[in-house]
Amino acid sequence: MKNIPNILTGARILLIPLFVYLVTLDNMIGAGLVLIISGLTDFLDGRLARRFGWVTSLGKVLDPIADKLTQMAVSVCFIIKLQKFWGFFAFLIIKELVMLIFGGWLIKKGVKLDGAQWFGKVNTFVFYGVMIAISLIPMQSDFIIPLLITAVACSVFSILMYIPEFIRCFRKIDKEDVLVNMEKP
């Protein structure tokens, strides 16, 4: 039972190629439905893990990776589909890449991550909502821009909120490096 959230996270990762495939077929309704399922599994895996104490070390690593991969794949697909809005999607990709690389580096350094923060969850929720809307609703560019601005603004807010966490992690790493270096003869 403890692995149910990890199975849901794995399913979310497996939905990524299906989403990409449906977008390449121009089946935006299908792609939007895949995003809805992906968003629901994201919500459900976290909810189950916290509610029933099924949080695992694997889940703490796999869930944010699934989020980042999903968000980057969706953004790349939409760069191709909606080329005149490439800047919005490129920003979202760069932000997710930086978060993924930084998170991996922290884990490699042995820093224990606290898990998802509320503003990261809000950012993910807004991202899914905006991308589902873009997938499902045939729209003109004047409707897409406010949605994309909302997604980017939420991402910027999330970055700003994570800065104190990043600083705390850097200080922790610096202190540990100083202690290790002081112990060396």
C-alpha positions in Angstrom: 0.0 0.0 0.0 2.9 2.3 0.8 3.9 2.2 -2.9 0.6 3.4 -4.3 1.8 7.1 -4.4 5.0 6.0 -6.2 3.0 4.0 -8.7 0.8 7.0 -9.4 3.9 9.1 -9.8 5.3 6.5 -12.2 2.0 6.5 -14.1 2.3 10.3 -14.4 5.8 9.9 -16.0 4.4 7.3 -18.4 1.7 9.8 -19.5 4.3 12.2 -20.8 5.0 10.3 -24.1 1.2 9.8 -24.6 0.7 13.6 -24.2 3.5 14.3 -26.7 2.1 11.7 -29.2 -1.4 13.2 -29.0 -0.1 16.7 -29.5 1.8 15.5 -32.6 -1.4 14.0 -33.9 -3.1 17.4 -33.3 -5.5 15.7 -30.9 -5.6 18.5 -28.4 -8.7 17.2 -26.7 -6.9 13.9 -26.0 -3.8 15.7 -24.9 -5.9 17.9 -22.6 -7.6 14.8 -21.1 -4.1 13.3 -20.5 -3.1 16.5 -18.7 -6.3 16.2 -16.5 -5.4 12.6 -15.6 -1.8 13.7 -15.0 -2.9 16.5 -12.7 -5.2 14.2 -10.8 -2.5 11.6 -10.2 -0.2 14.4 -9.0 -2.8 15.5 -6.5 -3.7 12.0 -5.4 -0.2 10.7 -4.9 0.7 13.6 -2.6 -2.6 13.4 -0.8 -2.4 9.7 -0.2 1.3 9.8 0.9 0.6 12.5 3.5 -2.7 11.2 4.7 -1.7 7.6 5.3 2.0 8.2 6.1 3.1 6.6 2.8 5.8 9.2 2.2 9.0 7.5 0.9 12.5 8.7 0.0 11.8 7.5 -3.5 8.6 9.5 -3.7 10.3 12.7 -2.4 12.7 12.4 -5.3 10.4 11.0 -8.0 7.4 13.3 -7.5 9.3 16.6 -8.3 11.1 14.9 -11.2 7.7 13.8 -12.6 6.4 17.4 -12.2 9.5 18.9 -13.9 9.5 16.4 -16.8 5.7 16.9 -17.3 6.0 20.7 -17.2 9.0 20.7 -19.6 7.4 18.3 -22.1 4.1 20.2 -22.1 6.0 23.5 -22.6 8.2 22.1 -25.4 5.0 20.8 -27.2 3.4 24.2 -26.9 6.5 26.0 -28.1 6.1 23.9 -31.3 2.3 24.4 -31.5 2.1 28.0 -30.5 5.3 29.4 -31.8 4.5 33.0 -31.4 4.3 32.4 -27.6 7.7 30.6 -27.4 9.1 33.1 -24.9 6.5 32.2 -22.2 7.1 28.5 -22.6 10.9 28.9 -22.8 10.8 30.7 -19.5 8.8 27.9 -17.9 11.2 25.3 -19.3 14.3 27.2 -18.0 12.7 27.6 -14.6 11.9 23.9 -14.4 15.4 22.9 -15.6 17.1 25.1 -13.0 14.9 23.7 -10.2 15.6 20.1 -11.4 19.4 20.7 -11.6 19.5 22.5 -8.3 17.4 19.9 -6.5 19.6 17.1 -7.9 22.7 19.0 -6.8 21.3 19.4 -3.3 20.4 15.7 -3.0 23.9 14.8 -4.2 25.4 17.1 -1.5 23.3 15.3 1.1 20.9 18.1 1.9 17.6 16.8 3.2 14.8 18.5 1.2 11.6 19.5 3.1 9.3 18.5 0.3 6.9 20.5 -1.7 6.0 24.0 -0.3 2.5 25.4 -0.7 3.7 28.0 -3.3 5.2 25.2 -5.4 1.9 23.3 -5.2 0.0 26.4 -6.2 2.4 26.9 -9.1 1.9 23.3 -10.3 -1.9 23.7 -10.0 -1.9 26.9 -12.0 0.4 25.4 -14.6 -1.9 22.4 -15.1 -5.0 24.6 -15.2 -3.5 26.9 -17.8 -2.2 24.1 -20.0 -5.4 22.2 -19.8 -7.3 25.3 -20.8 -4.9 25.9 -23.8 -5.4 22.2 -24.8 -9.1 22.0 -24.5 -10.5 25.4 -25.5 -10.1 26.6 -29.0 -9.0 30.1 -28.5 -7.6 33.2 -30.1 -4.3 34.6 -29.1 -5.9 37.4 -27.1 -7.2 34.7 -24.6 -3.9 32.8 -24.5 -1.7 35.7 -23.4 -3.5 36.4 -20.1 -3.4 32.6 -19.3 0.3 32.5 -20.1 1.0 35.6 -18.1 -0.8 34.0 -15.2 1.4 30.9 -15.4 4.6 32.9 -15.7 3.7 35.2 -12.9 2.9 32.2 -10.7 6.3 30.7 -11.6 8.1 34.0 -10.8 6.3 34.1 -7.4 7.3 30.5 -6.7 10.9 31.3 -7.5 10.9 34.3 -5.2 9.4 32.2 -2.4 12.0 29.5 -2.9 15.0 31.9 -2.6 15.1 31.8 1.2 15.0 28.0 1.0 17.9 28.0 -1.5 19.9 30.4 0.7 19.3 28.1 3.8 20.5 25.1 1.8 23.6 27.0 0.6 24.4 28.1 4.1 24.0 24.5 5.4 26.3 23.2 2.6 28.9 26.0 3.4 28.9 25.2 7.1 29.4 21.5 6.4 32.2 22.2 4.0 33.9 24.4 6.6 33.6 21.7 9.3 35.0 19.1 7.0 37.9 21.3 5.9 38.6 22.2 9.6 38.8 18.5 10.5 41.5 17.8 7.8 45.1 18.2 9.0 
